[in-house]
Amino acid sequence: MTDTEIVDLERLLRLYLALPHTPSRASRYDRRLALELRQRQISWEVVETALLLAMARRCLRDPSLAPLSPIRSLHYFLPVIEEVLSTEISPDYVRYLKRKLAPYLTPAVFSE
């Protein structure tokens, strides 16, 4: 694995762990999935967009609904990554999500 690949994997895992409702440490399964995503050549933009969409669906849902369980694994985001791969999402919408989710996210976690 190259230095660039290691940096990409660590960046993805830092992003995942900085999200609300996620674990404080990545498991070996999270690391394995991050490597698989890298090997599938799934772009940073796709992963970032998928994580934003999933967090929007969790954080911006009707507060009268029962709370959701914490996210235990990076695998939680796989269906949304597949959704983003099959759907064209506007960069304007991604910027909107970042602004809307700002109160829930650690500053500077997502790229500008």
N, C-alpha and C positions, 0 to 999 in steps of 0.2 A: 504494500500500500504506500502511495506517495505521500509526501508532506501535505500537499494540497487536499488529497482525499481525507486525511486525518483531520485537517482544519475544517473541512466541510462537514464531516461527521460530528465533530465537537460542536460546531455552530448549530446544527440541527438539534442535537440533544440539549444544548443550553436553551434554545428557544422553547422546546417542549417542556423542560423543567421549570421555566419561568412563567408558564401559563397557570392561571388559577385552577385549582382542583386537580393538579398533577402531583406525582410523588416528588420527594426532595432529592432522590437519586435515581439515575437510570439503571435499569436491570440489565442483565446480560441479554435478555430477549429484546429489550429496547435497542441495545447496541447492535445486535444482529439485524434487526429490522432496518435500522439506519444504514447499515452497510448494504443490505439488499436494495434499498431505495437508491443508494448511490450507484450500485452495480447496474440497476435498471436505467440509469441515467435520467432519473426524474429530477427535473430542475429545482433549484432553490425556490424560484417563484411559484411553482406548483405546490410545493410542500408548504410554503409560507401562506399561500392563499387558502389551502385546505385547513390549516390550523386556525386561521382567522375565521373562516366560515363556521367551523365546528364551535369555536369559542363564542361567536355571535349567537349561534343557535342555543347555546347553554346559558350565556350571561344575559341575553336580552329576551328571554322567554317570559311568559306571563308569571309574575311573582306569586300569584295565587295557586299555581300548580305545586305539587309536591317537589321538594328538592331532589336533584339528581345525585346519584352516587358519585364519589370522586373517580377521576380517571386513573386507572391503575397501570396502563400500558400505552406505549406509542401505537400499538395495534388498534386502539380506539379510533385513530384518525385514518386508517387504511380505506374505509369506504368513501370518505370525503376526498381523499387523494385521488381515488379512482373517478369520482364524480368530477373533480376539477380537470382531470385528464381528458374526460369526454365532453366537457363543456367549455365554451369560450367565455371567459369572465373578463369584463372590462377593467383596465387598470384604474379607471375612475371609481369603479365600485370597490376595488381593493383599498384605495385611499379612503373612501367613505367608511369602510369597515374599520380601518385603523383609527380614524377619528372617533367613531362611535364606541370603540372598545377601549380607548385610551384610559378611562378610569379603572379598568380591570387589569391592565397590563403593566408590567414593569417598564419604565421608560427605556427607550432605545433598544428594546428587544427585537422589534421588527424593523426591517430596512426601510428607509425613506423613499 
